[in-house]
Amino acid sequence: MSDSSNTPLRITPLGFTLSTFLLITFVICVGFGMLAPQQFHMHEAWAPLLPGFEWLTPAGFLFGAVGAFAYGWFIAVVFVPLHRFFHRQSQQAPD
């Protein structure tokens, strides 16, 4: 087993991981909203976050899925450089 503590964080694997996670979460939320619309109101949370998202329309679902996937990449592109910067700073700082 290799030591992953020295492996640098990379944008591409994190981007695909986060994007896929958010896409799966979006699909699950829409599914729960369709199965039990009285109990699950996640579409109210997704609508302001995902431009073009409309509840239970094919175009709205597509916009929501693309938006959720894009947010994963946005997070990765911002997070990885920040992580690298602060990781370097913590390596240089005396304890």
N, C-alpha and C positions, 0 to 999 in steps of 0.2 A: 504494500500500500504506500503511495507516495504522500509526501507532506505538501498539502495544498496551501499552507500559510504563506509560502513565498511565491505562489503563482499569481501573476498580476491579473487584476480584474480587467476583462475585455468587453468592449461595447457589443460586439456581434452576439456572443452567447447570451449575455444579459438581455439584450434587446429582444431576441427571439423568445427567451424564457418569460420575460415580463409581458410581452405582447400576447403570447399564447395563453398565459395565465389570465390576463384581462379579457381576452376573447372568450375563453371557456367560462369565466365568471359571468360575462354578459349573456352568453347563451343560456346558462343555468338560470340566471335571474329572469330572462324572458320566458323560459320554460315554466318556472314556478309561477310567474305572473299569469300565464295562460291556464295553468292547471287550477290555481286557486286565486282568482283575481280579487276576491274580497279580503284575503289575508296578506297577500304580497303586493306591495305598491312600489316596487323598485323602479318602475318606469318613471315615476315622479323624480327620482334621484338621477336617473340617467339623462333625462331630457335637457336639463341645463348644461350638462357636461359634454354632450355629444351633439354638435351642430347637425341639423337635418334629421335627427332621430324623432320618429313619430311612432306611437304605440300601435302595434299590430298592422303595420303596412309593410309590404315587401321592400320598398325603397327606404323606409325608416329603419327596418332591421339591417339592411345593407350599410346604410350610413352609420348606424350604431356599431356594427361589427368592425367596420373600417376605422372608425374613431377610436374604439377600444384598443385595437391593434396598434394604431398610431401613438396612442398615449404610452404604451409600453416602450416604444422606440424613443419617444421624447424623454421619458424617465432615464433610460439607459444612457442616452447621449449627454444628458446633464449630470447624472449621478457618477458615472465612471471617472470623468476628469476631476470632479470634486473629491471623490474617494482617493484618487491617486495623489492629488495635491495634499490633502490632509494626512494621508498615510506617509508621504515623504516628510512632511513637517513633523510628524510624531517620531519618525526615525532619526531626525536631526536634533530634536530637542533633548536636552539632558534630563535624566529622570531624577 
